């Protein structure tokens, strides 16, 4: 994996910076408010309507706007200011209170009623069914007080925790072991591209590419998002020129492809995403999808997929197939990926910079804004103990020894494995169902009964990905002091804006409903999959254990290891393995078609036409498209606000 050709293309794209600046000033503060109160609502709205938020659009729009203001003030944005705006935009776009929108649905959902779990969902997750707050669709009610306080407390711990073990592992893998972190330059280059509007228009290309993507996003967003929203305000039901979230062909093809979910998702953003994703990962996804198309009718004929019935649509087909086979098979594939990751880390120890002393951990670079190594370790210990205390308080019947093992054994081990994998090959490592297996063990061997543990803030984390973030910060020449100041400023903005707009969106219409088609179509499936797992900690023969099969788990693990071995022997890209796992997961089978189209266009047309520069063009084009879609989402929400307000006026 260390020598994979596709990953080599991303290495050494940026030299090590010698000059660092904080980049924190009034522009960053105004930028955080701008994103929190103007971009966040559009992103939340789009997430419920089409399943995709604004994403990079918020960052791009903020940088472009501030760059243009700076030009007219006869100044310019420094690289560090650009990165800090970019960083704060990402933090501000997180909407923690949107999780409460999901919780209010979950406790009222048909899935919870069908599985008999409604009464078991604790009051600190969401108010009980029949609460006035649910009937009035409002978070401004005393029944939501404890869930909101728990959410705010968890968010505070999480933001502080960001500078704990993740930063300590960054110092170990980057400063001591000198790992290359091949994907960090890609992220850093993407943020540097945001300086385009301060460059000479004659030599800059990023603004032109961004504008092309933006116009495509505006036109497509007008058809895909704006027209259904406006028509829904005028007529009793929204009119959709393009099906949202997809066109479902499952009932039309069931005679030839029984138990196969068929259809196509027409979101053009998937095509641009396919241009950016590693090519072989997309091809692997296609291979996984084709395997299911061939295998499902065979599995159905042999009685393995026995819950599928003629007349089922995509959502019911995917859930039935997951219950009968793919949940267990996917667990096995995930275990194979975890085993491969652990083996790669063990193999890589011989290739690391073992001669470098660990004295680098205790020498601080003041210009870079280094945190003392022992301070970062202390942050990790205190935050983990805080999580443990919250869990013991919320779930007193669950054996507390598990919380200790989660926080101080499993988390540091998997985080270090992931940090090395990110540093060597740009790959994230995750061992599937460790959390779930421990919950089941607590129920089977320690007498725990209930589902509260599934909602508790248990200290199972993987901080390995944070090492890449800190490496990006370093490559852009941004001092860590500026990042800490940005976190302090952005937190209250995020919390206030997220609560306000979650309340507002819920007031517009029930969630899910016809006003939010993606949530209406997909949330039922997500609730079924989520709650099915939670039945495993209730007494009796739970549905989870009916769905779990050791033979299918073993088959998935064996197949994953065999595929990896074959790819390694023949020198084929190992990203195929990750793609195949994704395709077999059946999570978004209809979206892979447009992703494949984008990957093929990118590799066989644009890459040949524009050469290596296409690697830089594609992310900018995707960001421009996301920006156009995001602007249409915000415009749609504004139109909804005006029309709903007018509808309530008394004439």
Secondary structure as the mmCIF struct_conf table of DSSP 4:
data_model
#
loop_
_struct_conf.conf_type_id
_struct_conf.id
_struct_conf.beg_label_comp_id
_struct_conf.beg_label_asym_id
_struct_conf.beg_label_seq_id
_struct_conf.end_label_comp_id
_struct_conf.end_label_asym_id
_struct_conf.end_label_seq_id
TURN_TY1_P TURN_TY1_P1 UNK A 2 UNK A 3
HELX_RH_AL_P HELX_RH_AL_P1 UNK A 5 UNK A 8
TURN_TY1_P TURN_TY1_P2 UNK A 9 UNK A 12
BEND BEND1 UNK A 14 UNK A 14
HELX_LH_PP_P HELX_LH_PP_P1 UNK A 15 UNK A 17
BEND BEND2 UNK A 18 UNK A 18
STRN STRN1 UNK A 21 UNK A 21
BEND BEND3 UNK A 25 UNK A 25
HELX_RH_AL_P HELX_RH_AL_P2 UNK A 26 UNK A 34
HELX_RH_PI_P HELX_RH_PI_P1 UNK A 35 UNK A 39
HELX_RH_AL_P HELX_RH_AL_P3 UNK A 40 UNK A 49
TURN_TY1_P TURN_TY1_P3 UNK A 50 UNK A 50
BEND BEND4 UNK A 51 UNK A 51
TURN_TY1_P TURN_TY1_P4 UNK A 55 UNK A 55
HELX_RH_AL_P HELX_RH_AL_P4 UNK A 56 UNK A 72
TURN_TY1_P TURN_TY1_P5 UNK A 73 UNK A 74
HELX_RH_AL_P HELX_RH_AL_P5 UNK A 79 UNK A 92
TURN_TY1_P TURN_TY1_P6 UNK A 93 UNK A 93
TURN_TY1_P TURN_TY1_P7 UNK A 96 UNK A 97
HELX_RH_AL_P HELX_RH_AL_P6 UNK A 98 UNK A 108
HELX_RH_AL_P HELX_RH_AL_P7 UNK A 110 UNK A 115
TURN_TY1_P TURN_TY1_P8 UNK A 116 UNK A 116
HELX_RH_3T_P HELX_RH_3T_P1 UNK A 118 UNK A 120
BEND BEND5 UNK A 121 UNK A 121
TURN_TY1_P TURN_TY1_P9 UNK A 123 UNK A 125
BEND BEND6 UNK A 126 UNK A 126
HELX_LH_PP_P HELX_LH_PP_P2 UNK A 127 UNK A 128
TURN_TY1_P TURN_TY1_P10 UNK A 129 UNK A 130
HELX_RH_AL_P HELX_RH_AL_P8 UNK A 132 UNK A 136
TURN_TY1_P TURN_TY1_P11 UNK A 137 UNK A 137
BEND BEND7 UNK A 139 UNK A 139
BEND BEND8 UNK A 141 UNK A 141
HELX_RH_3T_P HELX_RH_3T_P2 UNK A 142 UNK A 144
HELX_RH_AL_P HELX_RH_AL_P9 UNK A 145 UNK A 161
TURN_TY1_P TURN_TY1_P12 UNK A 162 UNK A 163
BEND BEND9 UNK A 164 UNK A 164
HELX_RH_AL_P HELX_RH_AL_P10 UNK A 165 UNK A 170
HELX_RH_PI_P HELX_RH_PI_P2 UNK A 171 UNK A 176
BEND BEND10 UNK A 177 UNK A 177
TURN_TY1_P TURN_TY1_P13 UNK A 182 UNK A 183
HELX_RH_AL_P HELX_RH_AL_P11 UNK A 184 UNK A 192
HELX_RH_3T_P HELX_RH_3T_P3 UNK A 193 UNK A 198
BEND BEND11 UNK A 199 UNK A 199
TURN_TY1_P TURN_TY1_P14 UNK A 201 UNK A 203
HELX_RH_AL_P HELX_RH_AL_P12 UNK A 206 UNK A 221
HELX_RH_PI_P HELX_RH_PI_P3 UNK A 222 UNK A 226
HELX_RH_AL_P HELX_RH_AL_P13 UNK A 227 UNK A 234
BEND BEND12 UNK A 235 UNK A 237
BEND BEND13 UNK A 241 UNK A 242
BEND BEND14 UNK A 244 UNK A 245
STRN STRN2 UNK A 247 UNK A 248
HELX_RH_AL_P HELX_RH_AL_P14 UNK A 250 UNK A 253
TURN_TY1_P TURN_TY1_P15 UNK A 254 UNK A 256
BEND BEND15 UNK A 257 UNK A 257
TURN_TY1_P TURN_TY1_P16 UNK A 258 UNK A 259
STRN STRN3 UNK A 263 UNK A 264
TURN_TY1_P TURN_TY1_P17 UNK A 268 UNK A 268
HELX_RH_AL_P HELX_RH_AL_P15 UNK A 269 UNK A 276
BEND BEND16 UNK A 277 UNK A 277
HELX_RH_AL_P HELX_RH_AL_P16 UNK A 279 UNK A 301
TURN_TY1_P TURN_TY1_P18 UNK A 302 UNK A 303
BEND BEND17 UNK A 304 UNK A 305
TURN_TY1_P TURN_TY1_P19 UNK A 306 UNK A 307
TURN_TY1_P TURN_TY1_P20 UNK A 310 UNK A 311
HELX_RH_AL_P HELX_RH_AL_P17 UNK A 314 UNK A 321
HELX_RH_PI_P HELX_RH_PI_P4 UNK A 322 UNK A 326
HELX_RH_AL_P HELX_RH_AL_P18 UNK A 327 UNK A 348
HELX_RH_3T_P HELX_RH_3T_P4 UNK A 349 UNK A 351
BEND BEND18 UNK A 352 UNK A 352
TURN_TY1_P TURN_TY1_P21 UNK A 354 UNK A 355
BEND BEND19 UNK A 356 UNK A 356
HELX_RH_3T_P HELX_RH_3T_P5 UNK A 358 UNK A 362
TURN_TY1_P TURN_TY1_P22 UNK A 366 UNK A 369
HELX_LH_PP_P HELX_LH_PP_P3 UNK A 370 UNK A 372
HELX_RH_AL_P HELX_RH_AL_P19 UNK A 373 UNK A 394
TURN_TY1_P TURN_TY1_P23 UNK A 396 UNK A 397
BEND BEND20 UNK A 398 UNK A 398
TURN_TY1_P TURN_TY1_P24 UNK A 400 UNK A 400
HELX_RH_AL_P HELX_RH_AL_P20 UNK A 401 UNK A 405
HELX_RH_PI_P HELX_RH_PI_P5 UNK A 406 UNK A 410
HELX_RH_AL_P HELX_RH_AL_P21 UNK A 411 UNK A 425
BEND BEND21 UNK A 426 UNK A 426
TURN_TY1_P TURN_TY1_P25 UNK A 432 UNK A 433
HELX_RH_AL_P HELX_RH_AL_P22 UNK A 434 UNK A 445
BEND BEND22 UNK A 446 UNK A 446
BEND BEND23 UNK A 450 UNK A 451
HELX_RH_3T_P HELX_RH_3T_P6 UNK A 452 UNK A 455
BEND BEND24 UNK A 456 UNK A 456
TURN_TY1_P TURN_TY1_P26 UNK A 463 UNK A 463
HELX_RH_AL_P HELX_RH_AL_P23 UNK A 464 UNK A 475
TURN_TY1_P TURN_TY1_P27 UNK A 476 UNK A 477
STRN STRN4 UNK A 478 UNK A 478
HELX_RH_AL_P HELX_RH_AL_P24 UNK A 480 UNK A 508
BEND BEND25 UNK A 509 UNK A 509
BEND BEND26 UNK A 511 UNK A 513
TURN_TY1_P TURN_TY1_P28 UNK A 514 UNK A 515
BEND BEND27 UNK A 516 UNK A 516
HELX_RH_AL_P HELX_RH_AL_P25 UNK A 517 UNK A 534
HELX_RH_3T_P HELX_RH_3T_P7 UNK A 535 UNK A 537
BEND BEND28 UNK A 538 UNK A 541
HELX_RH_AL_P HELX_RH_AL_P26 UNK A 543 UNK A 547
HELX_RH_AL_P HELX_RH_AL_P27 UNK A 550 UNK A 569
TURN_TY1_P TURN_TY1_P29 UNK A 570 UNK A 571
TURN_TY1_P TURN_TY1_P30 UNK A 574 UNK A 574
HELX_RH_AL_P HELX_RH_AL_P28 UNK A 575 UNK A 584
TURN_TY1_P TURN_TY1_P31 UNK A 585 UNK A 591
HELX_RH_AL_P HELX_RH_AL_P29 UNK A 592 UNK A 601
HELX_RH_PI_P HELX_RH_PI_P6 UNK A 602 UNK A 606
HELX_RH_AL_P HELX_RH_AL_P30 UNK A 607 UNK A 610
HELX_RH_3T_P HELX_RH_3T_P8 UNK A 611 UNK A 613
HELX_RH_AL_P HELX_RH_AL_P31 UNK A 614 UNK A 648
BEND BEND29 UNK A 649 UNK A 649
#
